[in-house]
């Protein structure tokens, strides 16, 4: 039981050391992530369409 208590005490200490992002940083990170995901979504959709058209031509 003492081991579990020590574990949670050390978790609490470590969580105090964490530097949480500010609101504007979170907005920037989220925007960048969404933009990158959308870019790759469009990119791979185009590649899929092109390869699908090539397969239709040759089959």
N, C-alpha and C positions, 0 to 999 in steps of 0.2 A: 504494500500500500504506500510505503514511503517513496518507492521508486516512481510511482505514478504521480505523487504530489511533487516530487523534484522535477519530473518531466514538465508538468504544467507551469511550475515556477520558472524554469529555463525558457519555456516557450514565451511566457509573458515578458521576460527580459529581452529576448530576441525581437519580439514584436515592437518593443519600444525603440529599437535601433533602426527599424525600417523607415526609409524616407518615402512617404506616400506622395504620388504626383499631385500637383495642384490642378484646379479645374481646367485652366487653359491648356496645360500640358496634356491632360486627358482628352480634351477636344481635339488637339493637334494629332495625338497618337491615333485616336479613333478615326479621324478624317483620313489620315494617311493609310490606315489599314483598309478602310472601306474603298478608297480610291484604288489601291493595289489589287484588291479582290475583284473589283469591277473591271479593271484593265485586263486581268488574266481571264476573267469570265468571257469578255468579248474576244480576246485573242484566241482562246481555245475553241470558242464557238466558230470562229472563222476558219481555223485550221480543220475542225471537224467537218464543216460544210464543204471546204475545198477537197478534203480527202474523200468525203462521201460522194461528191460529184465525179471525182476521178475513178472511184470504184464502179459507179454506175456506167461510166463510159466504157470501161474495159470488161464489164461482165455481161 
